[in-house]
């Protein structure tokens, strides 16, 4: 717990008006006199605030209700544990009785107050004498009160301390020493006027002391050395650079108004540059700056303040200006003529070096030499390049020279620079420097030379062995003929050809076939040696290229086909192992006249033709001879075997002609006619039987076995919808006018209703049995006088099924097939429900053998429904 000693320091009385506004200065209390180091200052009355300098201000507007108001200022020093109190009393000022002014009384005029003087001015670096009075402040209230003056702020009680002080009684402000304006350009101090009892009749005065600048700083350049570059031959007025100087004296005065000038130039020749006096910009003055004469200039420049007056302060600096090289000098050869020698047939050999002189800066693009052969190198046998280290031109032979052709070659070489020429003002156009080089070709005993050195021989594919395909000979360059030269093929190469050692005739030693392993590329290079009498050798190359020939016969890729009753054309496609132009397009022909009258071929594309019958030809197997002719005229004979089958899908024929049951002969025209007559006979018998049945009782029930071996019982799992469609097969009735189902146990049978306008229908039941099984064990035995035999059922259903099949084929929307083929989802293993499709093929152990005797059209119906 911090315990402080508290004691009253002093009492202060302020005379104030009865009405005080907010932020009104009440007075000033000397706090340091009471407590030297006060860390905490507070007022006991919230209507007043105390500043660190002891000034007391109101925080809000208030009026003195009584003649006297008191509050306490509390001062604390926490470290020393000391606490002081200052009692402040506010006393209302006495109101003066206004005098009545008589007419002859003198009118008082307001005079200027002396408490707010103009800012003081002190000369920088003043020489004194010190203390030097610089200003006086006085309060007009000194006429009524005894006023003491004091001040605080920079230069008094803040750094730089002790520079100024104020006399307590007079208000004179003195300076104790000289001041540097660059360090302290001005001071703002606060002046106070108080009575002996601490009352401040005046608001604290902020007084400014300005330090007037003295030209005590010389200007200086921002850099010790300025370096600039300018291209040679620059025009006058081109800006080179700018020098910059600064001055620490007061800105915008003569002390900082600078002027530049060039003091001297090295080398001391005609002035080449000018310097703007106000901006410091250096420009080109000399119209011709030649780097080759003067590579750089050094300028001594001066900057002076006081606008360049002689009494101003000045400083000098150095400027170095380098002249950049431009390609204003053309290279020239040191010699105009050169001679050299080289042996014939030498390749990639250096034969001469040429050099040039260029006055431009070495190593720059303006001095880099670029050589070229202007004349004498039409065959491109020579080449010249530049040595980057020495700038010399290197002349080389890149193609062998022939002494017998030319014993001497004369070349003209020119030289340029890498950079384009930049002509100096008022100079003439530069001309290209050239030199001539004479090359003497030395004779050398040479070996034979093949002309040409590469011979291409095209050989047709599959040529006979020993076929002469060409001749490859060499000549002696000395004699110009082929006498005494022998030829040989070195081992280790492809053995397709050989060459006659004397004549150079080339023949094949193998049958060249592009289908054989190493010949698949179709090309082989063979090196041939030519040897003269002196043993000198020359080499040449024979390029053997196999030209594709017409060696393969076109053949049909597939020759066995099955054509069903729709007689859709067969697409025959042929292949030929040859390449164009000995392959496609193919032409197809039927070579047998009889078959050509029954079958026809129509083109499809370059490789394929369609084979189709002409009209309605009998079913059977036809072997058709077809010849295919390729684009090269080669004919390939093929036999196409077509099985024209009475089927819907090719799988029914199983690669054999469709045959009658039990026979080995395909159905012909007479067989079909016999079947039609038999069907008519069965239909007649059926009508006769129905007529007999009509003579009996009119309301006989159709017994259980009337449909035996004709309909299959197929129970459904849900009642079906009643279908009223004219496409359902109607059964004509000649016996009864109606029918109904016979229920036996847990099953119901299918009944055939013999009446006008009635159809077969299925009745809900369980299990899966045929009509025959129902008859034998399900229901009670009934009269079978109306039982249909197989022939009767066949004659009745055969034409109607044919009609339905025809309708299914003609209907693209497949509406008819929806009445005969129903799709059911899988219902799980062991389901008792069987297929309820109208064309289901049952394989029960019952009397269903008659299903094996059904004719193809019934199976066609089932297959058609399955497809749809």
BATORVEX-548138 format. One record per residue (C-alpha): x, z, y. Coordinates in steps of 0.2 Angstrom, whole numbers, plus 5000, padded with zeros to 4 digits. Layout:
<pts>
XZY
...
</pts>
This chain:
<pts>
500050005000
500749955017
500550085030
500850045048
501250155062
499950115076
500150165094
499450105111
500750005120
499949975137
498349935146
498049775155
496649735168
496049565172
494949525187
493749385182
492149305187
490549375180
490149215171
491549135160
491448975151
492148935134
494048895133
494248985150
495949065153
495749245156
497549295159
499249315150
499949465142
501749495139
501749525120
503649535118
503749675130
502649775118
503249715101
504749595100
504349515083
502449505081
502049415065
500149445066
499149435083
497249465083
495849515095
494549645091
493249545101
492849375093
492349305110
494249305114
495749225106
497549265110
498949135108
500749165103
501349165121
500049295126
498749185134
497049255132
495549125131
493749135129
493049065113
491249045120
490349065136
489949245141
489349345156
489949525160
488349635158
489249785165
490549795178
491949815165
492249745147
493649805136
494449735120
496049775110
497449655105
498249705089
500049665085
500849685068
502649675061
502449675043
504249685038
504649835050
502949905046
502549925065
500849905073
500549905092
498949895102
498649825119
497049875128
496349735139
494949775152
494049635161
493349685179
492149585188
492849515205
492149575221
490949455229
491449415247
490149405260
490149225267
490449215285
489249115297
490148975304
489948955323
489948785330
491548805339
492448875324
493848765317
493348675301
494548715287
495348565278
495848565260
497748545257
498648485242
499048615229
500848655225
500448715207
500548535200
502048445207
502648275202
503848265187
505548305190
507048185188
508848235183
510248115183
511048085166
512848155165
512648235182
514248315189
513348465197
513748585205
512848695193
511648775192
510748625200
509048645207
507948505201
506148565206
505048705213
503348765207
502248875217
500448935215
499248945230
498649105224
500349185230
499449205247
498249335239
499349405225
501049445220
501549305208
502949305196
503449135188
504049105170
504248955159
504548915140
504848755130
506348635125
507848675136
507248845140
506848955124
506948805112
508448685108
509348645118
509248825124
509848885141
509848705148
508548755162
507848915169
506548965183
506749095196
505449235194
505049255212
505249085220
504848965205
506348865208
506948765192
508748745189
509848655177
511448735170
512348585163
512448395161
511148305149
511448145139
509848035140
510147945124
510048125115
508648195126
507748065136
506448195144
505848385143
504148455144
504148635148
502648755152
502648855168
501649015170
501049105186
500549295183
500249445194
501249605190
499849675180
499749525169
498349425176
498649235176
497649155191
498348985186
498148885171
499848855162
500748705169
501548575158
502948505168
503948355163
505848335167
506448155165
508248115163
508647965173
509747835163
511547815168
512547655162
513647755151
513547645135
514347475133
513447345123
514047315105
513847175092
512847215076
514147135065
516047145066
516246965061
514946825062
515146675050
514146515051
514246345044
513746175051
513945995043
515245885050
514645745061
513145855067
512345795083
512545895099
511146025101
511046065083
510946255081
512346335072
511846525072
511446675084
512546825088
511546985091
512147135102
511247295106
511447435120
510947615118
510447635137
508647635143
507747475138
507147355151
508347405164
509947325170
510947435159
510247345144
510147165152
511447075142
512346915145
513446815132
514846695134
516246615124
517946685130
519046575119
519046445105
520346415091
521046285089
521146265108
520546095109
518946015117
517546145117
516546105102
515146235104
514046315117
513346495118
511746525127
511946675139
510346755137
509846725118
511646715110
511146555101
512746445097
512446255097
513546105093
514346035109
515545905103
514745745097
516045725083
516445865071
517645805058
518045925044
519545815039
520345855057
519746035060
518946125045
518446285055
518346355072
518546535078
517646595094
517946745104
516346795112
515846925125
514247025129
514047115146
512647225152
512047235170
511547055168
513346995167
513847075183
515747105184
515547295185
514447295169
515147365153
515647235140
516147205122
516947065113
516646995095
517246855083
516346705077
516946595063
516146425061
516546325045
516346135045
515446085029
516045925021
514945765020
515345605011
515945515026
517545455018
517545325004
518745334990
520145204988
521245154974
523145194975
523545024967
522644864969
523244784952
523544864935
524244794918
524044864901
524144814883
523144844867
523144784849
521744684843
520344774833
520844944840
519345044844
519045204854
520845204862
521345244879
522345104887
522445154906
522145284919
521845234937
521745354952
521045354970
521245444986
519745524995
519945625011
518345725008
518445905001
519145904984
517945964970
516445924981
515145784977
515845694992
517545674983
517045654965
517445474959
516245374949
517045214941
516245064935
516844894928
516144764940
516744604931
517544554914
516644664902
515144554897
515344604879
515444784883
517044804874
517744924888
517145084895
517845184910
517445374913
518045504925
519245644921
518445794930
520045884932
521145754940
519745634946
520545494937
519745344929
520045334910
519945154903
519545144884
519145004872
517545034863
517444874853
518844784844
519644644853
520044484845
521744404849
521144234842
519744234854
520544294870
522344344872
522044414889
520644504898
520444534916
519344674923
518844714940
518444904943
517544984957
517445164963
516045264972
515745444975
514445554967
513545594983
512845454995
513845405010
513445485027
514145385041
514845465056
514045415073
514645255080
515645215063
515645055053
514845025036
516045085022
516644955009
516844984991
518644994985
519144894970
520644854959
521044724945
521644774928
522444644916
522344684898
523544594886
522844584868
524244594855
524144494839
523944594822
523844524805
522044564801
521044564785
519544454781
517944474792
516244444786
515044354798
513844434799
514444604794
512744644788
511744524778
509944554773
509244474757
507444474753
507044464734
505344434727
504744574715
505044534697
506144394699
507144334683
508844414680
510244304687
509244224701
510344174715
509744254731
511044214744
512844194748
514044314757
515744254763
517144314774
518344224785
520244244788
520344274807
522044194807
521544034799
519644034802
519243984784
518844074768
520144004757
521044124745
519744264748
519044354734
517544464733
517144624724
515844764724
516544934723
515845044709
514645184712
513245084721
511545024715
511744894702
510444774707
511544624711
513344554708
514344434718
515444294713
517244344716
517744164722
516144084730
515244244736
513644194728
512444344726
511344354710
510244484703
510744584687
509044674685
507244634686
506844714703
505244804702
504544924715
503645034702
505345084694
506145254699
507645204710
506745044716
505245134724
506045134741
506144944740
507844934748
509744954743
511344934754
512844864744
514544874752
515644714748
517544704749
518444544754
520244534750
521444394756
523144334749
524144474758
523044614751
522144634768
520344694765
518744674775
517044754772
515344694774
513644754769
512244674759
510444744762
509344704747
507544714751
506244694737
504744594744
503144644736
502444514724
500844474715
501344544698
499844644694
498144584688
496544664696
495544764684
493844854685
494145044685
492545074675
491744954662
490345054653
488745084662
486945134658
485545054668
483845134667
482145064670
482345074689
483744944687
484745014701
486244894704
487944944697
489444954709
490944874701
492644934709
494244844705
496044904708
497644804710
499444884709
500144754721
500244774740
499444664754
499344524754
499144514735
497744644733
496044654741
494944574745
494344534728
493144404722
492044434706
491344304694
490344304678
491144184667
489744174653
488444044659
487044124648
487344294655
487644224673
485844164672
485244344668
486444444679
487044424697
488544494708
488344524726
489844584737
489844764744
491644784752
493344714749
493544814733
491844824726
490344714721
488644754715
488044704697
486144684695
484944594683
484044434688
482144474686
481444564671
482644554657
482444644640
483144814636
484744814627
486644814627
487444674637
489344644637
489644534653
491344454655
491844474673
493344394681
494144474697
495244364708
496444454720
496944384737
498444304729
497444204717
497844304702
496444324690
496044484680
494844464665
493644614662
492144644651
490844754658
489644834645
487944874652
486644974642
484944924649
483945064643
482145114645
482445284652
482345384668
484045464668
485645394660
485745554649
484245504639
485145354631
486745454627
487745294628
486545204616
485145084618
483445164618
482745134601
481045144593
480845304582
481545274565
482145104569
483845024573
483144884583
482944894602
481144874608
480844694613
479344604620
478444584603
478644774599
477944814616
476444704613
476144784596
476144954604
474844904617
473744834603
473944994593
473445094608
471844994611
471345014592
471545204593
470545204609
469145104600
469145234585
469045374598
467545304606
466645274589
466945454584
466345514601
464745414598
464445494581
464645664589
463345624602
462045594589
462045774584
461545934594
461745914612
462246094616
463646114603
465046234607
466746164606
467546254592
469146344592
470046204583
469446054593
470946064603
472146114588
473746014589
473245944606
473346084619
474546234620
473846404624
474846474638
474246644646
474446674664
474846844673
473646824687
472046724691
472446554698
471646464712
470246344709
470846174712
469646034717
470745884718
470345704712
472145694705
471745814690
471345714674
469545704671
468945714652
467445604649
466145694638
465045604625
464645754615
464245904626
463745934644
464846084646
466046204638
466646384639
468146484633
468146574616
468846754618
469546824602
470346994603
471547014618
471746824621
470846684628
471046504622
471046334632
469446244630
469246054632
467646034641
466745874637
465645834652
465645734667
466645794682
467545934672
469345964669
470546074658
470746244665
471746404659
470946574658
471846734660
472546814645
474046894636
475246834623
475846654620
474946554606
474446384603
472646324599
473146304581
473646484580
472046534587
471046434575
471946504560
471946684564
471146724581
469246684581
467846654569
467846484560
466646364568
466146184564
467546054568
466445904568
467045884586
468845924583
470045794590
471345704579
473045664586
472645484588
471045524598
472045634609
473445504611
472245364615
471445474628
472945544637
474145394636
473445284650
473045434661
474745504660
475445334664
474445324679
475045504685
476845454682
476545294693
475745404707
477145524706
478445384709
477445314724
477145484733
478645524744
477945694749
477845744731
476045804732
475545744715
476945824706
476445994712
474945994701
475945974685
477546074688
477346254693
478946364697
478946554692
480246684696
481146774682
480246924677
481447024667
482147024650
480847034636
479346974646
477946924635
477346794648
477946614643
477946464654
476346404661
476946234666
475846084661
477346004653
478246144644
479146104628
478646234616
479746284601
478646404592
478546414573
476846334573
476046164570
476846084584
477745944574
476645814583
477645844599
479045754591
478045594589
477545584607
478045424615
479445404629
478145404643
477645584640
479445634641
479645534657
478245634665
479145794661
480845734667
480045664683
479145824687
480845924684
481745804696
480445834710
</pts>
